[in-house]
Amino acid sequence: MGRHAPEPRSRNRPLKVYVTETERTALTEAARSAGLSVSDFLRRVGLGVQVRSILDQDHVHEVMRARADLGRVGGLLKMWLAERPGVGAPPRSVRALLDRIEAAQDEVRQKVRAL
């Protein structure tokens, strides 16, 4: 459905929706997780506007920060391999760890794209 432009603050026409207590709780929680009032949530859903959960967005940002941290660790390992190979740990072990970090980064990237 297309987006509907809001009318100038003339929202004085209530619309009754009969729900069970379970449905009321679910709608209230869904609105809260989207950072909206129940009225705004129902209006947007009813008009076909996609409502995104702010919790989901927070989780995506956390995952992206973790992916960036993995990248920094991988960068430090690469630098260590280039500047001090064999000091403190065998290069083969460090390269294996680096491969695991890169695989974890790829997995995080794929999961975020799937959201």
Disulfide bonds with the S-S distance in Angstrom:
none
